[in-house]
């Protein structure tokens, strides 16, 4: 085996986070991929707390969605000079025509029926004017393939969104898509995932970890 071959890493560590809080989160307004909101004061404090806890990790690359709430959540890492790519494939699911407003009773019943259908296997059912979990998974796959095709990026930071995170975790941890709601999330939570290039599989070292936020 050549030195070049022997120096190829056999494992990759992915720090997968959800973005910090926005005013829309606080108000219960559905954002989805069509609402490009900013972090609020608490969200910026969450981003700062995460940075202070993980600033000494030698991240080789940062990957975010194309929405600014993910950019803002890792801004200090980007500002420190770590290479950064944004991919719309990591965007939140599109909730369609109901994005950007506080759900009324009819909306809440609609979301309940929709999510219940997903949980019972109807993952190809799309939100009205929006996406299905299956469609989101299909746009996520090329991004994961890109990340895994770069083994020399041994440690990466990925910032994305709650529903999209649930969907991508089913793919990474080899779970059926209809089980996505078994993955918990909260603003600026962390999943630490280890990928083994030999077995071509992931395992979760941390799940929905928020210990970095305890001081807030």
Secondary structure, 3 states (H helix, E strand, C coil): CCHHHHCCCCEEEEEEEECCCEHHHHHCECCHHHCCCCECHHHHHHHHHHHHHHCCCCCCEEEECCCHHHHHHCHHHHHCCCCEEECHHHCCCCCHHHCCCECCHHHHHHHHHHHHHHHCCCCCCCCCCCCCHHHHHHHHHHHHHHHHCCCCCCEEEEEECHHHHHHHHHHHCCCCHHHHHHCCCCCCCEEEEEEECCCCEEEEEEEEECHHHCCC
